[in-house]
């Protein structure tokens, strides 16, 4: 159960990041940034609970991409 929740949160986090990369509308980008922060914090919470170490936001993002590649 925890692994599927970790995957689902990582998936949503990466989806938001990818939407941000494709968006040129300033308001939409601001909204997506707020959503990215929410999913980032959810992902941090799960990583900490699971005892998975990370250094910074970039490290968390790399972990999220790694999780997705390993499960697709």
N, C-alpha and C positions, 0 to 999 in steps of 0.2 A: 504493500500500500504506500509506504513512504517513498519508494523509488518511483512509482507512477506519479505521485504528487510532485516530486522533484522534477521529473521529466516535463510534466504539464506546465509547471511554473517557468521552467527554463524555456520551453517552447514559446510560451506567451511573451516572455521577456525578449527573446530573439525576434519574434514576429513584430513587436513594437519597434525595435531597433531598425529592422529592415524597412518598415513603413516610413520611419524617420528619414532614412537614406534616400527614399524615392519621393519625398515630399518637398515641394518648393513653396507652398503656401505657409506664410509666417504664423498665422493663427493655428492652423492644423499642426504645425511643427511644435508650437508651444503646448498644445493639448497633448500631443504624443509624448513630449518630454515629461509632463506631469504623470502620464500613465507609465512611462518607463521607470520613473522613480518609485512608483508604487510596486511594480513587479520586481524591481531590483531589491527593494526592501523585503518583499516576500521571499525572494530567492535567498537573500542573506540569512534570513531567519531559519529556513530549512537547512541550508548548508551548515550553519552553526549547530543546529539540533542533531544533524547527522555526523558531526565531527569532521566535516570536510574543510580543510584549511584553504585560505585565500589571503592575498595581500592587499588588494585594492579593487576598485571598480573594473579595471581592465582585466584583472585576474578572474573576477567573477564572470565577466563576459566570455573569456576564453573557456572557462569551465562549462558555461552554458552551451557554447558551440560544441564542445567536446562531448557533452552528454547527448546532444541531439545526433551527432554523427555516429555515436556508438549504438544508438537505438533505431536508426533508420536504415 
